[in-house]
Amino acid sequence: MEAERRGRALRLGVGIPTAGRPAILAETLAELERQTRAPDEVPIGPTAATDLPDRIAGFASLRIVPLPSGAIAGASLQRNLLLDATTADILLFLDDDFFLDPAYLAAVEAAFTADPALVGATGTLLADGATGPGLTPATAREMLGRDRASGRAGADTPVPGTYGCNMAFRVAAVREHAIRFDENLPYYSWQEDNDFSRRLGRHGTILRLAGARGVHLGHKGGKTSGVRFGYSQVANFVYLMRKGSVPRGVAVRHILRNIAANLLHAARPEPWVDRRGRLRGNIMALVDLLRGRCDPRRIISL
């Protein structure tokens, strides 16, 4: 963008797609206000007005980017709308339940300024509540405080793709190569982050930034149904494998791992996971695969 061409400081935006979690979004925005490097803009993409908290944090550049009338909600669509709306040079996508270390944005800005070939980056997770029952805001803040006090440092490392809960992209590269989040992956848009960043990564470097640290709460509200998610666990990887953005071996491993986990826990599922619904969705997708009609968009009618 213009700032890059002239060698001035990069404009840094933070885009947050959200659905059905106004209370946790308010907590995330409060954490964002603690950044040592303030964002230049904060576009938020809700699915409805009820997704927003009563009080929106006081960012001068915060703005709401609504869905078009009649559109089918989904993370891919929401992210694309935020990309279209941004005037930033670097856009950091955050889940509405991701808490940043106060130095996170400064680390992102430094990395993209230092390396013109860097097109995407993801942060270093201190904990991911998505793999368990979820983390409370108090627990996340405690983790961030302990990590900050420890002064731990590390090196940035190349990665094949980014994790959707926290991922930053050079907007000029995204637009130059016409990379979009795939809207054929509706609703929760499982693996849209992997697909997008792997395609963009063909045109530059993707890094995990050691200095950009945070905690993903893995809040359980606002998610898609177990059956739909289970269908996506199979269908989305089949689709991305055929599309060529995810290697066959990676896709097959993930499909088998997902089915195995749902089978293993179906008899005694964790309270926070609809394993039986997911397993049912897995089976439906496999049946559709055999029938030649396996398609991520099928979840719209499930």
N, C-alpha and C positions, 0 to 999 in steps of 0.2 A: 504494500500500500504506500501512500504518499509519505508517511512517516519513515518507512524503511528506505525509500528512494533518497530522501534528503538526509538520512542519518540521524534524525531526531529520535527522542524516546518513543518507544512503541506504545500504541494505545492498547490497553488490556481490558477485555470484557469478560464478564462471568455470566454465562447463560444457564438458566435453571428450568428444565421442563418439570412440571409437577402435576400430580393428579390425586385428589382426595386426601391430602395430608396437610391441612393448613397449620395445625399446631406445630408440627415438626418443621415445616418450612420457616415459620417464624423463628424457631431456635437456630436454624442454619443461617438465616440472614443476620441474626444477632452475632453469630460467630464471625461472619464475613466482615462485619463492621470493625473487627479487631485486627485486621490486616495492617502490617507495617507499610505496605504499598497498597494504597486504596485502588479499587477497580475504577476504570474510566467510565464504564457503563455496566448496568446489571439488567439485561432483558430477562423477563420471566415468562414462561410459556405454560399457562394453565389450560386444562380442558374445559373448565367452567369457572364462573365467578366464585363459586363456593370452594374452590381449591385454594383461595387466597385467605390469609389471616385477616382479622379485623384491623390490625395495625401492621402496616408494611414498614420495614426498617427505613431510616431516613437517608437513603442514598439519593443524591441530587439527580443521578442519571438512571435511576430505576424506572423501567417502563414495562408495561404489560403487553405481551404479544399473543392475542387470542387466536383460537382456532377459527378457520373460516366456517361460516354457517353451513350446517349439514355434513361437515367432514367427520370421518371416522377417527376417533382419537387414537393416538399411538405415539410412542416415543420417537420413532423415526420422523414422523410428520412434525412433531413439536420441535425437534432439533433442527430440521430444515427451515422452519419458520424463524427460529432464532438466528440461524446462519444468514438468512435473507435480510433480517432486520439489523444485523450488527454493523456498526461503523468502526469496529476495533480492528487492529492488525492481528492480534492473538485473541482467540475466543476459547475460554476455559469452560467446558461443560461440567456442571456439578449435579449429582443427584440431590434431591431436596432433603436428604438425610446424611449429608457428608460434612463433617466438621474439619476445618483446615487449621493447621498450625499457623500462627500469626505471620510467619515468614514465607508462607507458601507462594503467594503471588510474586513476591520479590524474587524467589528462586526461579519461577517460570519466566519472568521477564529477563533475568540474567542469562538463562539458558538459550532463549530464542535470540537474544541480542548477540551473544557470543558466537553462535553457529548459524549462518544463513542457510545451511542445508537442512536444518532441523525443521521438519514439517509437522511433527506431532510429538506429544509427550504425555506421560501419565505419572502420577505421583507414587510415593512409597507409602503403602498401607501399614499402619501400626496395628490395626485390627479390622476385621470385616465381619460385622454382625449378620451379613446375608447368609453365612454358612452355618449359623446357629439360631438361637431364639431372638437375636437382636440385642443391641446395646442401648442403654439409656443415655440421654444427654449428659448426665452427671458422670457416668462411667467414661464416656468419650473425653470429656474435659479433663478428667483425672489422668487418663492415658496420655493426652497431649502435654499436660503439665509435667508428668514424669519424664517423658521423652525429651522435652525441652531442657529440663534440668540436667539430664544425663550428658548433653552436649555431643551426642553421637553424630559422627560424620561418615560419609561413604562416597563411593564413586557412582556417577551416572552410568547406566548400563543399557546397551541396545536391546530392544524387544521387538517382536514381530507385530504386536498390536497393542492397543490401549484398553483400559478398563473403563467402562462407561460411567462409573460413579464419579470419576475425576479424570478428565482428559482435555488437553489443550491442543489447538491446531492453528497453524499459520493460515490465516484467511485467504491471503493472496494465492497460496498454493492450491487451496481447496477450490477457489474460483477458476484459476487458470486451467486446472485439469478436470473441471466440471464434476467433482466428486460430490455425491449426495448420499444421505442416509436412505436406505432402501425402504420405500414405503410399501413394498410387497410383504414386509414383516410388520403386521399390524399390532395394535394394543401394546403389550409389554415389549414388543420388537426384539425378542431374545436374539442376541448376537449381532445386533446392528452396529454395535461399537467395534467389534472384531472385524466385521466386513468393511466398514468405512475406513478404519485406520490401516488395514492391510492394503487396501487399494491405494490410499494416499501414500503409504510407505514405499510404493514403487517409484516415487518421485523425490525421495529424500530420506532423511533419517528419522527414526522413532526411538525415543529414549524413555527409560524410567529415571526420574530425577530423584536423587538421594535427598536433596534439600527441600523438596516439596512433599511434606508429610501430612498425613491426615488419618481420620478414623471414619469408616463407613458404618453407620449405625445399623443398617439392614432392617429398618422399621417395617413392620409387617402390614401396615395399613395400605390401602390403595392398590393392591396387586391384582393381577388377573386370576381367573379361576384355576383350580388345580387341573381340571380336564384340559382347558385351553393351553395352560403352560406345559403340560405333559405332551400334548400334540406338538407344540413348538419345539420341545426338546429334541424331537426327531425330525420333524418336517423342515425346520429352519436350517439345520445342518445339511440335510439332503439338498436343499435349495442352494445353499452357499457353496457346497461341493460342486454341484453342477455348474454354477455360475463361475467357478474358478477362483473365488476370493479366499477360500479356505481349503487347504490341501486335503486330499481324500483321507489320508491316514489320521489327520487331526480330527476330521469330522466323524469318522467311524469310531475312533476312541471315545470321543465325547458321547456319542449316541449310546454305545455299549455301557459306558460308565453311568449314564443317567438311568438307563433301564435297570441295570444291576442294583443301583441304590434304591430305586423305587420298589423293586421286587424284595430286596432285603428287609426294608422297613415297613412294607405294606401291612404285615400282621400286627405290628406294634409301632405305629407311626409316631413321630415326634409331634407334640401338640401344635407346633407352629408350621407344620408342613402337611399339606393334603396329599400324602403319598398315594393313597388309593385313587384319588382323582387323577394324579399325574400318571400313574400306571395305566389307568383306563385310556388317557390321552395318548400315551406311548403306543398302546396296542392299536388304537384307531389309526394312528399315523402309519404304523407298519402294515396294517391291512390296506390302507389307501396306497401305500407304496407298491404293494403287490398288484393292486388293481390299476396302477399307472395314473393315479389321480392325487398323489401326495402334494399338497400345496400349502404354504404357510397361511394363505388367506382363508383357508377352510375354517380357521378358528372363529371367524366372524359369524358363522352360522351354527357353531356348536353351543 
